[in-house]
Amino acid sequence: MPTETFEFQVEARQLLQMMIHSIYSNKDVFLRELVSNASDALDKLRLEALRDDSLGADVSDLHIDIETDKQARTLTVRDNGIGMSHDEVVQLIGTIANSGTAKFLRELKDAEDSTAATGLIGQFGVGFYAGFMVADEVTLLTRRAGESQGTRWTSTGEGTYTIETVDSAPQGTAVTLRLKPEDADDQLYDYTSPWKIREIVKRYSDFITWPVRMAAKTPADDAAGTGEGADAAPREPETLNSMKALWARSRDEVKDDEYHELYKHISHDWIAPLETIRLQAEGTFEYQALLFIPSHAPQDLFMQGYKRGIQLYVKRVFIMDDCEALMPPYLRFVKGVVDAQDLSLNVSREILQQDRQIQLMHRRLAKKVLSTVKDMMSADPERYATFWREFGRVLKEGLLSDFENRDAILGVASFATTHDQDEPTTLRSYVERMKDGQEHIYYLTGESRQAVENSPHMEAFRAKGVEVLLLTDPVDEVWVEAEPEFDGKQLRSVAKGEVELGTEEEKKEAATERENRQQEYADLLTWMTDRLGETVKEVRLSSRLTVSPACIVSDTHDVTPALENMYRAMGQPVPQVKRILELNPEHPLVSGLNRAHTERGEEAGPGLEETAELLHDLALLAEGGELGDPSRFVKLMADRLERTL
């Protein structure tokens, strides 16, 4: 039969070179592309045979064969699928030389990356040409089901390709690569090696529907080293892929052990997952997801560069690890698989396009995980307690970034509380326990539970039996500022603003008492505000202290000192905010200071000023703050102690 020779256009030649040398970051994916094309061909044959009874195609053993020849250095991927006619070869395999290539090439050059190549997705020629990354010559032999003649296409990937008609060709398509010399520095491996073939198929094509077979290695092969020994026994084919896409099977067909085995394979974790989540979306955009919540947090969960554990598949073909676009950062601990029927990928199937489908999947997966945690909270409190202990800290990051799911995150969040020494509480439970007349949800942030519980700010709340949330995670300093309320109740820090506790009658009595005290201490408060004006905004009497002499509080809308330190650590300048010094009029030190100031007046001298300064510094230390001048504090304290001897 005559052989036709075609010459690539200049633009097409340039594009082919870019695809061979630039588009793909990993040369191993050439086999993924060829196996994926073969799988598509088998799918098409099965559908065509259902539509057309007269096709006469054998669909009893649809499969993919991989054959290697170590001596000839060839690798062949063969399927018995739909195949192609002569015209289809010209059209599909010649896609790269079709009109419009020059425009596409310009767009590709203008783009910062390969995302402009979306127009070629779905065309057979794209994945097929990946073979030239590892081959000096590519030969395709194909015959369409129902036709008698086949077609052979051959090219070295340089200037030309040839097409000829052949009389004898099996149904389906065979792609034979004449492999380039092995070069590990250039990531060119020995693709005739059975272990390398197994590795690639297991990684990229393990879950495709059809069996991927390779002739098994025999003892004679080991002796000959080539697989072509004279005494080599006939080699039985070995199926390389499991075909066990657990997410595509009904829940009743899969055992928990199978789910756990897949989880361990994905996560490299030896402990079974805490929870398995299945999701199937149908309609105009179909995808399936099988997600896992681990039983424990990895050590590097909060380290920069932590890899997320969602693997993306398209039609059961592995596309990428750690797909960040599918899961928000605060759910980065979730592992699993997402398998879509169709997605907008770039030309190398390695980078996701930012389109509506991805956003829909991202939103749906996040909501599914949160709803699963909510169900776990009510159905299995012990497992939920494990989840929150391991991942609560990272989940609360979502309160700062995922405004759409804020209520859902708060609904599954738990916090340490003064109500129970050991068991955390939910905001819902807190609201249900609120005392009569209590209007707000109270909290206090700090470095540890012990430090927070012993804070002077807690004294009045402890005395009145008012429950306070004890927030000790660094993220708590930020989200409580951004989340002002829950269920209509405002979240209020006990270290900010004025405090009014008790029933309406008790509040009126306290207001009257405070007014009387205010008159009694007015001169002292004015004097101390003037003397400490460089460090405090105001000195006032406190309604939150019962034991301590003084405490430092912030105005209602001021930034807390801990948050100031966090901003500075991130390199963000924050203007220093003066805070308020509150005095406990019932404490002997404060009442004595007031009496001394009343008696001495303007002749108070440096002694009272030093006492006022020490009172401020002690309040600052009590809340875990840092002194502005530690050496002066030590000197003043040493002098005072010396006078007591």
Disulfide bonds with the S-S distance in Angstrom:
none
